[in-house]
Amino acid sequence: GHGVMPSTVCSVGEVLDMGYVMARDTVTSTVKIENTSTLTLPFSVQLESLSPTRDRDRQKIPSFLTSSVQRTEIVGTQNCNGFSVFSVSPTEGKIEAGESQDFVVTFSPDHESLYYSDRLKVLVFGKQTAHEIHLKGAARDHPMFVEGGVPLDVPVESLAVTSPVASQKALEGGPQEVVRSLLLLLEYVEGSAEPARAELTVGAMQSPLLAAKKAVEFSLDNAPELQRAGFALDGPKGALERGQLKRIGVSWVPPADLQTSDPPLVSALLTVKGDITESYRVLFMARVVSAS
């Protein structure tokens, strides 16, 4: 007889990021798995959020009480309506030798959250894991988003309904509270000819749920104080059409009078205008690190 090992090739890596979508919208992505072995492979698909042991696994210390290094949770925010955030089709079948199978992953968030995630497992012969893919996505109630840096919030949220006071203020043109805080950490290698670099990304979403094609505008203020601390900005202001991304580049070279015991920490406000006006507090922190 001949012993044959099942082998497959997947069109995506370890992570499938569905990106930003409007809450209550639905987007799909296709994952292709090719059977590169000489035998027919029966397959089945599992989602971690539908695992029969999930309730037992959750009887642990809540993840927001542990440090970010210790957090191992795979399943993130869930829908309020009880339906799965991510779904996959087909869930079982066979892939003939030399053939491939398309899996359609659907992302259907029903409320705003930046922390939707799940894990997709493809099993062959009912027990052998062929591929594990981390699914992630984010949903917003408004057609713009800001990415980059280190988020200073907790990646676990309550499903309690919160008061829409901030959104109402923004619609009325009143003062808008800061939506999120972001930390940009720039590390300059001592003696380097290259400055330390970081960037923020501002995006405008494309969605059939959006009627008007209004541009999204953004501006990052507090330039004089940033310049005094040695920070240089590339593209701090701009406008976006739907479906576009723009990056705000930040570079830092330590000023001659820098006290290494007191690294600079400067705060600036990033204002993003779409259907409402949102503000993000950006903390610029820089330090000098040794080459070794």
Secondary structure, DSSP 4 states (H G I P E B T S, - for coil): -------EEESS-SEEEEEEEETT--EEEEEEEEE-SSS-EEEEEEEGGG-TTHHHHT-S--GGGS-TTT---------TTSS-SEEEE--EEEE-TT-EEEEEEEE---S-EEEEEEEEEEEETTTEEEEEEEEEEEEESSSEEEE-SEE-S-S----SPPPTHHHHHHHTT-PPPEEEEEEEEEEEETT-SSPEEEEEEEEE---TT--S---EEEEE--HHHHHHTTEEEE--EEEE-TT-EEEEEEEE---TT--TTS--EEEEEEEEESSSEEEEEEEEEEEEE---
